[in-house]
Amino acid sequence: MPNMTASITRFSASRPERLLAGILLAALLVLLPWGAQAETRMRSGEIVRGDTGYVLNADIELDLNPRLLDAVSRGISLYFTTELVIERPRWYWLNKAVVDRSLDYRLYYHAITRSYRLSVGSIHQSYDDLESAVRTMTRIRNWHVADFDVLEAGVSHEVAIRFRLDTSQLPKPFQVTAIGSSDWNVGTEWLRWTFLPGVPGFR
């Protein structure tokens, strides 16, 4: 009987440890699919003739991970940028970059108005929820990227576009944290295609 009592006592002492380990494992299993599903990618991109020049339309898929969601909710501004490069091939040398532009966003939470704000240059817009602000940022329409005379008609041009979080504009402590962290390394691969500008005056 004494030996049995000692055995029961040891089992009771280790039970909280096994319970804690089980809770941590369950939490990890819940969080892993969330992280695996988070993806940022260029879904589509095109350049078309507008009224005064060539404009770009693009759709981006962006899922903010828990780290970024927490940062925004605490009032930290997140800066995103869409980068566009258009090159004209040269048979005798490297391609010539004729367009190199960026579209910069600032996304943040305004505690006084309890709204999310999206800034593009001097233009500001407020949203009741974060999803609406992100949807606006990732649906680019009629972005003027070049005048008609910049892209030579009838000559194929190579287009490349990507979207990323600009960690260089985060507060200094966050910049240090972002180094080597996958939570802050948010961005797409370059989406590339060939574009043939039309003859001026025709769509």
Helices and strands as residue ranges (DSSP letters): H 2-37, E 41-49, E 54-61, H 66-73, E 78-90, E 93-110, E 115-120, E 123-127, H 130-137, E 139-146, E 157-165, G 167-169, H 172-178, E 191-195
